C-alpha cells in the first residue's frame, strides 16, 4: 500500500448493525472465510479513500484509552465523519474497559493496512 495514513482523535460511535449500499457489492462472489476474516466498519474518515474506493480496504483501529487494537474491513460508508463499527467484531474487542459502551463511543486512531487477501 506504500503510504500509511494515521488519524488521531477520531470519534467512533457505537453501531449495532452495519448494512448499506456497499455490503452486497463487497460480499458478492467472496468465500465465507473472506467475509469472516475481519470485523466490519463503515468509513467516512477525513483522510483516505471515500465511497466505493474504500470498499474492502482494511483499517487497524486502536483505542487511544486502552491501546487495544483490531483490524476491521470497510464495507460501507457513513456520514458522521469517523467510523461506524460492528459491535461484536470490532467495537466490543476495542472497548476492553467498558468506557466506550458507557459513553456510547470511543476515541481511536486508525491506519490503512494491507488486508492480506
C-alpha positions in Angstrom: 0.0 0.0 0.0 3.0 2.3 0.3 1.7 5.1 2.4 0.4 4.7 5.9 -2.4 7.1 6.8 -2.8 7.8 10.5 -5.6 9.7 12.1 -5.7 10.7 15.7 -8.7 11.5 17.8 -11.4 10.0 15.6 -14.6 9.6 17.5 -16.3 6.3 16.9 -20.0 5.9 17.6 -21.5 2.6 18.7 -23.1 0.8 15.8 -25.0 -2.4 16.4 -25.6 -3.3 12.8 -23.9 -2.2 9.6 -25.9 -2.6 6.4 -25.8 -0.5 3.4 -25.1 0.2 -0.2 -21.6 -1.5 -0.3 -22.3 -4.6 1.8 -23.9 -6.6 -1.0 -21.3 -5.5 -3.6 -18.4 -6.3 -1.3 -19.5 -9.8 -0.5 -20.5 -10.8 -4.0 -18.5 -13.8 -5.1 -16.3 -13.8 -2.0 -16.0 -17.0 0.1 -17.4 -17.1 3.6 -13.8 -17.2 5.1 -13.1 -13.9 3.4 -16.2 -12.3 4.8 -15.5 -13.6 8.3 -11.8 -12.7 8.4 -12.3 -9.3 10.0 -15.0 -7.4 11.8 -16.7 -4.7 9.7 -16.8 -0.9 9.7 -18.4 1.9 7.8 -15.8 4.5 6.9 -16.2 8.3 6.4 -13.0 9.5 8.0 -11.4 12.8 6.9 -8.4 11.2 5.3 -8.2 8.3 2.8 -10.3 6.9 0.0 -14.0 7.5 0.2 -17.1 5.7 -1.0 -16.6 2.7 -3.3 -12.9 3.3 -3.4 -12.6 2.5 0.3 -14.8 -0.6 0.0 -12.9 -3.8 1.0 -9.8 -2.0 2.4 -8.7 -2.7 6.0 -8.1 -0.4 8.9 -6.0 -1.1 12.0 -8.1 0.6 14.7 -6.6 1.5 18.1 -8.5 2.5 21.3 -6.5 5.6 22.5 -7.6 5.0 26.1 -6.5 1.3 26.4 -4.2 0.6 23.4 -6.5 -2.3 22.3 -6.2 -2.9 18.5 -8.4 -4.6 16.0 -8.2 -4.9 12.2 -11.6 -4.1 10.5 -12.7 -4.3 6.9 -14.5 -1.3 5.3 -17.9 -2.5 4.0 -19.9 0.7 3.9 -19.8 4.5 4.0 -21.2 6.7 6.8 -21.9 10.3 7.4 -20.6 11.1 10.9 -17.0 11.9 10.0 -15.4 8.8 11.5 -16.2 5.1 11.8 -19.3 3.1 12.5 -18.0 -0.2 14.0 -19.8 -3.5 14.0 -20.4 -4.2 17.7 -19.3 -7.8 18.2 -16.5 -7.9 15.7 -14.8 -4.6 16.4 -16.3 -2.3 19.0 -16.5 -4.8 21.8 -13.0 -6.0 21.2 -11.7 -2.5 21.3 -13.7 -1.5 24.4 -11.7 -3.6 26.8 -12.5 -1.4 29.8 -16.2 -0.7 29.1 -15.7 3.0 28.9 -16.8 3.2 25.2 -20.1 1.4 25.9 -20.8 3.6 28.9 -20.1 6.8 26.9 -21.6 5.5 23.6 -18.4 6.0 21.7 -14.6 5.5 21.6 -11.8 7.8 20.6 -9.5 5.9 18.3 -6.5 6.1 15.9 -6.7 4.3 12.6 -4.3 3.3 9.9 -5.0 1.8 6.5 -3.3 -1.6 6.4 -2.9 -4.5 3.9 -5.8 -7.0 4.4 -3.6 -9.9 3.4 -6.1 -11.2 1.0 
